[in-house]
C-alpha cells in the first residue's frame, strides 16, 4: 500500500500496451486509463512506538508496513481491527504540437487526514506530468522513439487501441499525466 513513483518509460509502455479506454481528445490522439481497487485487511500485529503494522488480507497474505507520521490517532488502532484501503490510479496520455503551452502544473500533491481524536484515516493524492518529444516514428511497426526531459530516450510499441497514430509526427510532444490516490481508514467494529 505504498504510493508508487513512476518514470516516463514505464508509464507510457505500460499504459499503451495495457488494455485501455482509447479516446480522442479534441483533434489530438489521446488515451485515458483508470483503475480503482478496494482492499480490506485485518490488523494482525501493531507496534505503536515503531509505528509498524502487520496486515493480513482475506487470502491470508501478510504485509508489514511503516505508518507515516501523517496518519493521526494510530494509538486507536489495535490487533483485530479491520483496515479498508481504496486505491485509484489514472493516466492520460495526449499529443501536443511543438510550441503549444500546457496550463497544467507538472505536479500536485495533497494529504487529507483525520482530525485529532477522530477515527484514524488518511488520503494521499499525487499527480505528475511528464513530457517527452517524438524523436522518430515507424508507422508500420507502430514504434515511437521518445526523448524524455532529462535527455533519456526510449522506444515503445504503441498498441492497436491507440487510434490516429498517423497524426503523431516527429517533433510532437507526448504528455503523460499520472494521478494516484490512496485512502486508508479504520473500520471500527462494534463491541
Residue pairs with C-beta under 8 A, 6 or more apart in sequence:
1 39
1 63
1 65
1 85
1 87
1 182
1 184
2 65
3 124
3 126
3 180
3 182
4 89
4 180
6 128
6 178
7 130
8 130
8 132
8 146
8 148
8 149
8 152
8 154
8 176
9 146
9 148
9 152
9 154
9 156
11 91
11 93
11 130
11 176
11 178
12 93
12 132
12 146
12 154
12 156
12 174
12 176
13 154
13 156
15 31
15 33
15 91
15 93
15 176
16 31
16 93
16 156
16 157
16 158
16 159
16 162
17 156
17 157
17 159
18 33
18 159
19 161
20 31
20 32
20 33
20 159
20 161
21 31
21 32
21 33
21 34
22 31
22 161
22 162
22 163
23 30
23 31
23 32
24 30
24 163
24 164
25 92
25 94
28 94
28 95
28 96
28 167
29 94
29 95
29 162
29 163
29 164
29 165
29 167
29 168
30 92
30 93
30 94
30 95
31 91
31 92
31 93
31 94
31 161
31 162
32 90
32 91
32 92
32 93
33 90
33 91
34 88
34 89
34 90
34 91
35 88
35 89
35 90
36 86
36 87
36 88
37 86
37 87
37 88
38 84
38 85
38 86
38 87
39 57
39 84
39 85
39 86
39 87
40 57
40 58
40 82
40 83
40 84
40 85
40 187
41 55
41 56
41 57
41 58
41 63
41 82
41 83
41 85
42 55
42 56
42 80
42 81
42 82
42 83
43 53
43 54
43 55
43 77
43 78
43 79
43 80
43 81
43 82
43 83
44 54
44 55
44 56
44 62
44 79
45 53
45 54
45 79
46 52
46 53
46 54
46 77
46 78
46 79
47 53
48 74
48 75
50 66
51 66
51 67
51 68
51 69
51 74
52 64
52 65
52 66
52 67
53 64
53 65
53 67
53 77
53 83
54 62
54 63
54 64
55 62
55 63
55 64
55 65
55 83
56 62
57 63
67 74
68 122
70 111
70 113
70 122
70 124
71 113
71 120
71 121
71 122
71 184
72 113
72 114
72 115
72 116
72 118
72 120
72 122
73 114
73 116
73 117
73 118
73 119
73 120
74 120
76 119
76 120
76 186
77 83
77 120
77 186
80 189
81 186
81 187
81 188
81 189
82 186
82 187
82 189
83 184
83 185
83 186
83 187
84 184
84 185
84 186
84 187
85 182
85 183
85 184
85 185
86 181
86 182
86 183
86 184
87 180
87 181
87 182
87 183
88 179
88 180
88 181
88 182
89 178
89 179
89 180
89 181
90 178
90 179
90 180
91 176
91 177
91 178
91 179
92 176
92 177
93 174
93 175
93 176
93 177
94 174
94 175
94 177
95 167
95 168
95 172
95 173
95 174
95 175
96 102
96 172
96 173
96 175
97 172
97 173
98 171
98 172
98 173
100 173
102 129
102 131
102 175
104 129
104 177
105 127
105 129
106 128
106 129
107 126
107 127
107 128
107 129
108 125
108 126
108 127
109 124
109 125
109 126
109 127
110 123
110 124
110 125
111 122
111 123
111 124
111 125
112 122
112 123
113 121
113 122
113 123
114 120
114 121
114 122
114 185
119 185
119 186
119 188
120 185
120 186
121 183
121 184
121 185
121 186
122 183
122 184
123 181
123 182
123 183
123 184
124 181
124 182
124 183
125 179
125 180
125 181
126 179
126 180
126 181
127 177
127 178
127 179
128 177
128 178
128 179
129 175
129 176
129 177
129 178
130 148
130 149
130 175
130 176
130 178
131 149
131 173
131 174
131 175
131 176
132 146
132 147
132 148
132 149
132 173
132 174
132 176
133 146
133 147
133 171
133 172
133 173
133 174
134 144
134 145
134 146
134 168
134 169
134 170
134 171
134 172
134 173
134 174
135 145
135 146
135 147
135 153
135 170
136 144
136 145
136 170
137 143
137 144
137 145
137 165
137 168
137 169
137 170
138 144
139 165
139 166
141 157
142 157
142 158
142 159
142 160
142 165
143 155
143 156
143 157
143 158
144 155
144 156
144 158
144 168
144 174
145 153
145 154
145 155
146 153
146 154
146 155
146 156
146 174
147 153
148 154
158 165
168 174
